[in-house]
Amino acid sequence: MPNKTPVYRFAPSPNGELHLGHAFSAILNFELAKRSGGRFLLRIEDIDQARSTPEFIDAITRDLKWLGLEWEEPVRVQSHHMGTYRAALTKLEELGLLYPCFASRKEIAAAVSKPANPPLDPDGALVYPGIFRNTSKDEIESRRTNGEPFALRLDMTRAIETLNSHKQWPLSYIEVNPSGAHQRITCDPTRWGDIVIARKDLHTSYHLSVVVDDAIQKITHVTRGLDLQAATDIHRVLQAFLDLPEPIYHHHKLITDKDGQKLSKSISSTSLRALRDDGTTPEQIWASFGLIK
């Protein structure tokens, strides 16, 4: 890793307008690449075609250029590379690590409602109870023949057993802490349970696409929000089975509103466009992060 040119990336989803949280992550990646003599890439993570629009992609590039950022062309757009993700998915299937799950969200909720305190994953969602983990091949074939939609889940227990048998367990990754020091973090993917690797409407998911893209784009440093640190456990599992390189990670602080809540598209946090229209300058935004444009 030390002999490689550092490669950083900013990878937004075009399902809403960028806000200050996005600006901080984008500027931080841009500045780290610049200071290290590295490269800065932009990636559009638009596998969620139901929510992604060309208008939002245009808005992303407009906002980033307004902030003074530059990136290499061409920009990688995930929806243009679905075949690549399908190939990675096939490899995981051939390793016997995935199984189809036909359960609806309602069925999953009903299955985990029996314990008084059902386990939650790091995102606060109910941990999947493994309803279809041991389903017979005949039942699976029957359901598929009938056209029932299904997601593909990672059999986490089998994955860990396989890694352990190959002396690759436990997995870990290098995290750059706020002081700049490197520390080795041990992964705990069991807290996620049997995570979805391919959604019902796709041959991929965020987790699968991001590790494949980072490898293809030769990303050496993944710098993203602290809210995504736990997901690194899943990403390291996928990297191990897909023979993908391990980047160095840094999970930065989150930008919050006056009430201490994380900025988010889902709660309609003030967009960069709105700030621009109100007269805020790029220099003011950089300065709010303790940086000089």
N, C-alpha and C positions, 0 to 999 in steps of 0.2 A: 504493500500500500504506500509506504513513504516514497517510493520511486515513481509512482504514478502521478500524472497531472491531476490535481483535485477537480472533481466534477460535481457541481451542485445543481439542484433543480427546484423549481416551484411548480406544483402540479394541482391547480385548482379544478373544481368541477363547475361546468357552466350551467348551473341550475339556480342561479341567482346572481345578484351584483356583489362585487367585492366590497368588504368593509375594512376597518382599521386592523383587524386581526390578520386578514390576508395581506394587507400592506406590510405589516411588520415581518411576517414570514418571508415574503418576497424580497423585501429590502435586505433582510438579514442574510438570506442565501446569496443575493447579488453581491453584497459587501464582502462576505466570506470568500467567495470565488475571486473577487477582485484583489483582496489582500493576499491571497495565497498564490496568485498567478494562475488561477484555475479557470474553468469554464462554467458558464451559467446557462442552463437549459430551461425552457418552458415546455410543460406537457399539459395537454387538455384531457382530463379524466372524465370522459363523457359516455361511459358505458351505460349509464342510466338514461336511455334515450327518451323515456317518457317525460323527464324533467329538464333535459338539456336542450338548449336552443341555439341556433346560429347567432341570434341577437346577443345572448349572454357571452358567447365566445368573442364577438366583436367588442363588447363592453370590457371584457377582461384585458384584451390587448390595448384598448384605448386607455384604461386606467393605469396599466403598468407603464406605458409610454409616458403618460402624464407625470408619473412619479420619477421619471428619468431612468428607467431600467431598459437595458438592451439584452438580447439573448440570441443564441445561434438559431439559424434556420436550417432545415425545415422544423417546424414545431411538430412534435409527435402527438397525434390525436388518437386516443384509444379505440374509438369506434372503427377506425381504418385497419385495425390489426386483430380482429376477432379470431381469425384463423390461428394466429400465434398463441393466443390464450387457450384455444381448443386443443392445440398440440400439447401444451403443458398439462392440461386437464387429463388428456388421454394417458400421459405418462403416469400420473398419479393413480388413475384407474387401473392401469396394468400392474402397478405395484400392490394392488389390493387394499388401498388406503381409503377409498371412498365408497359410500353406499347411498342409494336413493332414498330420499325422505319425502313421502307423499302427504305428510301432516300439514294441516292448515294452522295458522296462528291460533285460532280458537281451540283447535284440538290440543296443541302444545300447551296452551294456558290451562286447559282443563286437566291435563295430565300432571302438571306440576302444582296444581292448587291444593293437592291433598296434604302435603307437609305444612305445618304452621308457618314456617319461614323458609320458603323455597330458595335455593341458591340463585344468586344473580351474577352475571358476568361483569367484567370491569366497566362495561358501558351501561350497566344497570338493567339489562334485559334478563329475562328468565333463562337459565341454563337449560338447553335442550335435554330432555330426559331419556333420549335414546330409543324412542318409540319403535323405529324401524331398523335399529342397529342389527338385530339378529333375525330379520325377516327371511323366510325361505326364498330360494331362487324361483320356485314355482309361483309364489304369490307376487313377487316383484315382476316377473314376466307377464302375469295376468293383468296386473295393474297398468303396466306399460302398454300392453296390447290394447287395453281399453282406453288408452289416451289420457290417463290421469297425469296431471302435471306433477313434477317432482323437482326438488333441489338435490344437489349432491353434497353430502356432508363428509367431513374428515373424521374417520374413526380415530379419535385422539389416543385411546388406549393402545390400539394396534400400532399407531405411529410411534409412540414412545417406546413400546416394546421392541419395535424394529430398530430404532435408533440405538437403544441400549444393547441389542444383540450385536450391532456393528461398532460398539464402543464409541458412539457419537453422542452419548447422553451423559450428563445434562448439556443442553445447548446454552450458549451465552452470546453476548455481543459487547462491543466496546461503546460506551456512552461517554461523550464529552460533557462534563458537568459545567455549571455556570462559571466556575473559576477557570475553565479551560483545561482542567486535568482529565486524563483518560482513566476510566475505571471499567472493570469487567463486570457485567450484570448477568446473573444467572436467570434463565427463562423459566417461566411457570405457565406453560400453555394449558395445563389442566383446568385452570380457572375459567377458560372459555368453553370447555366441553367440546362436543362434536360440532365445530363451527361450519357454517355454510361456505363451500368453496366454489360452487356454481349455483347461481340463483335459478329459480324455476323458469324465468323468462330469458335466461342467458346461458352461455357456456363458460361463464366466468363470474367473478365477484371482485370487489375492491381488493381483497387480500391477494388473490391470485394475480390480478392484472398488475398491481403495484410492484410485486417482486420480479415479475417477468420484465416489466418496463425498465426498472432500475438496472437490471442486468444488461439488457439490450443497449441501454443508453450509457452503460459503463459509469453509472453513478457511484462515486466513491464516498460521498458524505450525504447522508439523509438528515436534513435539518427540518424539523416540523414541530407542531405544537405538542405540549405536554399531554394533551388529551389522547394522543395517538401512541404514547409510549407502551402501554400494555399490549397493543396490537403487534408490537415488535416480536413478542413471543410466537405468535402465529407465523409471522413472516420468516423467522429463523427456521421454523419447522419446514416450511415450504422451500426455502433456499437449500436446506440440507437434502431434501428428497429430489429436487430438480437440479442439483449440482450447480447452484448459482453462487456467485461470490458474496461475501459478507461485507456490506458497507460499514463505515463508522457512523454512529448515530449521535444526534444531539436533539433533545426535546426541549424546546424553548418555552419560556413563560407565556401565558395566555393574556391577551389584552381583554380587559373587562370593562363593563360600564360602571356608572356611579354607584350601582347597587352591588358591585362585585360579581355580576353575572357574566359569564363568557359571551363575547360577541358571537352572533350566529345569524345565518340567513333565516333560520326557522322562526326567529323572534323579531325579524325585520330590523336588525341593527342598522344604524345609519350608514348608508352606502358611501363609497368614495365619490361617486357622481354627485350625491347630494351635498357632500362637503365642498366639492369643487364649485358647485353652483352657488353655494353660500359664501364663496370668496376665500376658502381655505387654500393655502398654497402648498405645493410639494415640499418646500423648505420647512414649513411649519409641521408637516407630518413627520418628516425625517427628524426634526428637532424633538418632537414629542417622544421619540424612541431613543433620544440621547445620541443621535447621529447627525452628521453634517453632510448635506447633499453636495 
